[in-house]
């Protein structure tokens, strides 16, 4: 049962070939076997999972099964879950148990999914390897003995899905935090159009960039999850009225008689990527051409400036959002000699080094002497990038580019903060522009590790994007079954 995709499992559940309880028990047993080694969960909820599964079995028995009834998932520990610890992987919220449910997690409850637990991540989603987690980093299951990164910030979710400790999981993508970890763990990771999924009840990092999305083994599975996650939410002022209506099958977009133009970004041509990544990109572009797509060069003139703009805008918004963690209302409190001293001691003890680094940067760029020089300049670059994407999509239907420069790196890689930030080069621009992008398994490197490429589309063309991603998935034909990955 561990090797089943969500799509396959739903068919077997509907035919009563397997039960939701059997499926839940299989995943709980696997968490017990591998959970400590992979460190992909912060909190597990086996009793809740069995209760959810029992309810799903009742629905299948009386013919009232819902969209994801009985499907075991992991929930990134950034989404508030009523009565279940929600930590954001931080000491600041180590013991926080919310009395409310995030919109995304409530949608999964309403769909009948089975909650296995809360997955690990970078502290407050700030990082690239999930190494900033107060609870330690999750492990990439593809080569466990080497202790490779599962990526960040949604590294716990990707580790869990790739290893079969969940059939799907939620993530959040602020600058690539779904797509990069999905790429290096051989999974599909979707950053939907900004506003398509509600942010309400999701611990905020950078509010104008944060985008919830699904992580799954196949494009079809990711589409199923995304269809559950979307929909307007009155509690989120940035929530869109668009939805993602999916009937269970992604229809082909190539070889249908319609001319499809796929853009490659001119400015990425001289960016260093590994020989493996170049080979995989060339192969997938050749596949597209042989299936009738026209490959065109497009220009996003400021796209290489996106990284600098992102690391001004995101810390600035984080500085504002994380000001609420002051030890007064909830979370960690360290008593000081007076109010200001309590603030200082609480935040010094509660936040890790990377969070503190970004708060300092963010506060600095928002200061009166730096606001115009840094923050407003970054905002102008952001607008230029968004406009350039709009212009590019006048000449193409999709853009294809790497999800990252290379395969998964060792967790103990000795990188500077700036080198970590540079790993986001291929992903941050899409967040600045608010457009959808999906990372799809595109090939294997010579070392046997997976590589992903991105399909990027105009705003609210998420369905067409997923249809194109399905083609690339079929071209690559990677075997990402959990038992294969874990060497069983």
Secondary structure, DSSP 8 states (H G I E B T S, - for coil): -TT--HHHHHHHHHTTSS-HHHHHHHHHHHHHHHHHHHT-EEEE-HHHHHHHHHHHHHHHHHT---TTTT-EEEEETTB-BTTBB--TTSGGGTT-B-SS--HHHHHHHHHT-EEEEEE--SGGG--SSSTT-TT---B-GGGGGG-BB--SSSHHHHHHHHHTS-SEEEEEESSSTTHHHHHHTT-EEEE--TTSB--TTB--S-TTT-EEEEEESSHHHHHHHHHHHBS--TT-TT--S------S-----SSSSS--EEEEEGGGTTS---HHHHHHHHHHHHHHHHTT-EEEEE--TTGGGHHHHHHHHHHHHHHHHGGG-SSSSSS-----SSHHHHHHHHHHHHS-HHHHHHHHHHHHHTSTTTIIIIIHHHHHHHHHHHHHHHHHTTT-SEEEEES-SSS--BTT----HHHHHHTTTTTHHHHHHT--EEEEEEEE-TTS-EEEEEEEESTT-HHHHHHHHHHHHHHH-----HHHHTT-
